[in-house]
Amino acid sequence: MDSSRREWLGKACGALLLGGGVHLPALSQSSGRAAGARVVVLGQSVPLTGAAGEIGLAFAAGSRLAVADFNERNAASGLQLKLLQLDDGYDAGRAAANARTLLGTDKADMLFGFVGTASSDAGANVAAQQGSLLFAPFAAADTLREASHPNVFHVRPGMIDEALKIVRQCATVGQTRIALVGDDDAMGRAGLAAVQQAITELKLPALVASAMVPAGGADKLDAALKTVLQQTPQAIVLVSLSGTTASAIRKLRKSGYSGSFMAFSIVGIDPLYAELGKDIGGIVISQVVPSPRPSAIPIVKEYRAAVDNSDQTPSYEGLEGFIAVKVAGEAVRRAGRGFTTASLQRVMTAMTDYDVGGFRVNLRPGLRDASRTIDLISISADGRVLR
């Protein structure tokens, strides 16, 4: 991660803490918008502090850039977006409370961009109870993609899509002795289920070991890694945030383990690099959106142009937030100023092959989309992204 982004995130987090870290309205509502505009409120609970704070800050910032862009483009149409963001510290209980506040007190038209498996579950439950929608959760469990959750709409591919890419890559290079280490939480358990499903679908040997690491205490991580190493895996899949992931990699390398490390996108490249530094070299991480580096992909060019006019620096999470708002804005535009929750839900369900600037989105709940593009990237010791 470059020093400018780390400095920006530090300033952003400091500003949030000084302001109480509670309400963050959209960056800008266009001063030229039409009188009597329909303002569509997106209510987001996101970790702006805590274990996933760096991921949440970047995702939230990219979202705000897209809101500002949408409002500028639609200033004359009478349709505007307003993004309200509440900090949940990566705590599902706070996320649920935030969801109730956003839908009740703040009258949000939908919940948007909850980050984390447990927090997304909480947001989906509150949305269902109150007859609302949850749009574009970040790293939700695949159970939220089932037809039994018709009010939840996903922009990013599922954990099973990432797991299939990771496991297939292992098999391609002859690594069939695969183990898994994950945080013992909703995200880790969802990742384990996805990897097991991927192995079954690809007709590969079962995991040689899996170990879930409870929160707190290096001794618990040591015990989990000992269990895994006893089975001599060729590759270890990590389903955890940057803290557990970095500690596991350091300990495993110190033990003499020389196999491969594979990580899900939720780990976050920048926070992992901040934890590991040059020790990050060779780790493979799945990514569910295009690279935010200079590119001919239209959505990436659009995102980078917005970043250039801000105090942000490009990131995968920022690009994902930008894409998520772009898709939400398109759904709102198609539904029209007089939309209801029911009519907006119908519009979203019909968006089965929406191309948002070179990134394809299928919103229909319960529809498995195996053709989604997942990139596997690795990081050099000096922090460069390699494909």
N, C-alpha and C positions, 0 to 999 in steps of 0.2 A: 504494500500500500504506500503511495507516495505521501510525503510529509504534508503537502497542501491539503489533501483530503483528511488526514488525521487531525490537522489543525482546525479545518472547517467543522468536523464532527465535534471536536472538543468545544469550540465556540458555541455551536448549536445546542449541545447538551447543557453547557453552562447557562445559556440564555433561558432554556426551558426550566432549569432548576431555580434560577433567579425569579422567574415568573410563576413558579409553583408547579410547572409541568402539567397544567390542567387543560385549558382550552387553547387550541391553535386554529383560528379561522383560516380560510383560504388566503393565499398570498395576495391575490388582487382580484377584485371584481371590476370589470372594465367600466371606466367612467362614461363610455359612450353607449352603454346598453340602452335598449328601448325602454320607454316608460311602461310600467305595468308588466315587467319581465316575470316569467315563471322561474323562480329560483329553486333548483333541485338540491336538496341537502343530502350529502353523503356523510354518514357518521362512522368514524374510524377509531377503533381502540387499537393501540399500537405500542410496543415497548420502546419508549424513548429513553428509558433508563433500565438498569438491570442487566441480566446475563445476555440478552439479545438486543441490547440497546443500540449497538452500532448498526446492526441489520435494520432495526426499526427506524432509526433516524434517516438512513439512506432511502429506504422504501417510502417513508412519509414525505421526504423532500422531493423525490421524483414525482410522487402523486400531486404535490402542490404545483409543480411546474406545469403538469398537464392540465390542471384546473385553470391556471392563468391563461394557458394557450387556448383552451376551449372557449373561455369567456371572451377573449379577444376576437376569435374567429366568428363567434356567434353574437357579437354585441348588438347587431341590428335586428336579430331574429326574435328577441324577447325570451330566449332560453339561456339560462345561466346555471353554473354549478357553484355550490358552496361546500367546502370541505371542513368539517369539524373533527379535530383530532384530540383524543384523550390518551394520556399515558397509562398503561396498565402494568409496566414493569415486568412483563412476561409472566404475569400471574393470572390464571384462569378465573379466579374469583373476582378480581378487579375488572377483568374483561367483561364478565357477565354484568357486573354493576354498571360499567360504562355503557354497555349495550342498552340497558334499561333506561339510563339517563338520556342517551342519544335519541332513542325512539320515543320516549315519554316526554321529558322536559324540553328537549331540543327539536322534537318533531321531525327527525330525519326521515327522508323518503326511503332510504335503504341503509343497511349496514355495509361497510366497505373495508376491504383490506385488513382484516384481523390477521395478526402474525402469530404463528405457532399452532400446533395441533390441538392442545387443550383449549386455548383461547378461541380458536375457530369453532370447536365443538360448542363452547359456551355461547358464542355469538349466534351460531345456527339455531340453538335451542331457544334463545330469547326471541330471535326473529320469528321462528315458527309460532311461539306462544302469542306474539303480538301481530301476527298476520303480515309480516314484512319479509324482506329479502336480505340475504347475505351475499355480497358480490366480491369476487376475487380474493378469497382468503389465501394467505401465504403459507404454504406447507401444511395443508390440512390433511387429515387421515383420508384414505381412499373410501372409507365408509360414507363420507359426506358426498361422494359422487354417485351414490346409488339412487335409483328412482324414488326411493322412500324419502328423499330430501329434495323435493321439487323446487324449494325456495332458495337453494344454494347454487350459485353459478361460479364456475372456475375459469380463470384465464390461464393459469400455469398448468402444465401437464401434471399427472398424478404421481404419487410415490412409486406406484407399480411401473410407470413408464421409466422413471429414473433407475429403478431396480433392474428392469430388463436390460437397459443399456449397460449398467455396471456389470451384471452377471454375464451377459453375452461377451463383453470385452474380456473378462477373466477366462472364459472358456476358449475364446479365440486364440489366446496366447498359451493355452494348455494348463491353465490354473483351475483345477477342479476341486482342490481342497480349500474350500472357502470358509472363513469364520466371520463372525459379526460381533462387534462391541458397540453398545449403544447406551445412551442415558436411560435410566429406568424411569421413564415418564411416558406420557401419551405419544410424543413424537418418536421416541426410541422403539416403543412397542409397535407403532404403525410401520416404522421402517423395517423391523424384523418380519412382520407379516408380509410386507411387500417383497422382500428378498426371498422369503420362503415360497411365495406364490410364483415369483419369477423363475426360481430353480425348478419348480414343478412344471411350469409351462414349457421350459426349455429342455425338460427331461434330463437334468443334470443330477449328480449325486447331492444328497442332502448336505446342509451345513455340517462341517466337522465339529463345530462348537459355536455357542453363542453365549454372551455374557452381558447382562444389563447392570449398569453401574449406578447404585443409589447415590443421591446427592450427599456431599460432605464426606471428607476423609480420604486421604491418599491410600489408606490401608484397604479400603473397599475396591478401589481401582486396581491395586496390586493383586488382590485376590482374583478379580475378574480376568486380568491379563494372564495370570498363572494358569487359570483354567483353559484359556484359549491356546496358550503356547504348548501345553501338554499334547495338543492334537496336531502339532506341526503344520499349520495352514500355509498355503502358498500365497494367499491374499486375505487381507482383513478388511472388511467393509465397516466403516464407522458411521453410526447414525447418532450424532451428538452435536452440540454446539461447540464453539471453538475451544472453550476451556477444557472440556473432557477430551476432545480430539487431540489437542496439542499435548496434553499430559500423557495420553496413551501412546502417541507416536514417540515422544521422547523416551519413555520407559521401555517401550518395545525395542527401539534401536539400541538403547543402552544394554538390553539383555542379549543383544546379538542377532535379533530377528532381522532378516534381510529380504523378506518377501514384500509384496505390494500393499499399498494403502489406497483404498477407494473411499470417497466421502460423498454424501448427498449434498445438494445445493444449499440446504438450510445452514450448513456450517458457516458460510460466508467467507469469501476469499480474503477480504481485507482484515476482518478480525482474526482469522487464522494466521495470516502473515504477521500481524501485530504480535501474536503470541509466540510464533515459531521463528520468525526472522529467516535467516539463511537455512535453517533446518527444514523449511517447507519444501525444499527441492525434491522433485520426483513424485509427490503426492498427486493422485488423480481425483478430480472433483467434477461431478456432473453439473451441468448448467441448463436451465430451462428457458432462457431467453438468449438472443444473440449477444455476441460480445459488444460491450459499449465502446470499444476502440473505434477509430475512424473506419468507416465502412460505406459500401455502396447501398446497403440495405436502407430503404427509405425511413423506416421508423427510427433507426439508429441515427441517421443524419438529422432527423427532426429533434430527437432527444438531445443530441450534442449541441445543436443550435440553441436550444432552450438553456442548456447548461452554460454555454458561453455567455449568455446574457444574465447570469446569476452568480452567486458566490459559491456554487456547488462545484464538485468535480465528478466526472462520470463514474458509475459503478453498475454492476449487474443488478443490485437491488433497486437502485434508483431508476434504471431502465424498466424494470418490472413494474414499479409503481406508476411510471409514466404510461406504459402500455395499458395497465389495468384501468386507469382513468379514461384513456382514449376509448377503450371498448365500452365502458359505462356511459360515456358521453354519446357514443354512437347509438347505443340502445335507447337512451333517453330521447335523442333526436328522432329516431324512428317511431317511438311511441307517441311523440307530439306533446305539446304543452299541456293538454288536458288529460294526460295519462293517469291511470289509477295503478295501484300495486298489481292488480290482476292483469291489466292490459300490458303493463311493463314486463311482467313475468312471461306473458305469451310472446312478446317481441323477443325477449332474450332466448326463450326456448327454440325459436325459429332461426337463431343465429348459429347455424351448424357448420359454417365454413366461411367465417368472416376474415378477410385479409386486412390486418391493420399494418399497412406499410411493410409487407414482406414477412410478417409474423401471423401465422394462421391460428384462428381461435374457433373452437367448438364449445358452445355454451350449454348444449342440451344436457340436463341431468340424466344419468343412467346410461349414457351412450359411450361405450368404450372406444377410444380413439387411439389406435395403436400406431398411427402414422406420425404422431407428434415428433418434432425434431428435438433431440436431446444432444448436447455437445459434451464430450469428455475433454477436459483440459488439465494440464499440469502446470505447476508453478516452478520457475527456475529459482535458484538460490538468491538471486538478486531481485526477485519479485516480479519478473516478467511472465506474462501468461503465454503458455505454449499450447498448441493444438495438435 
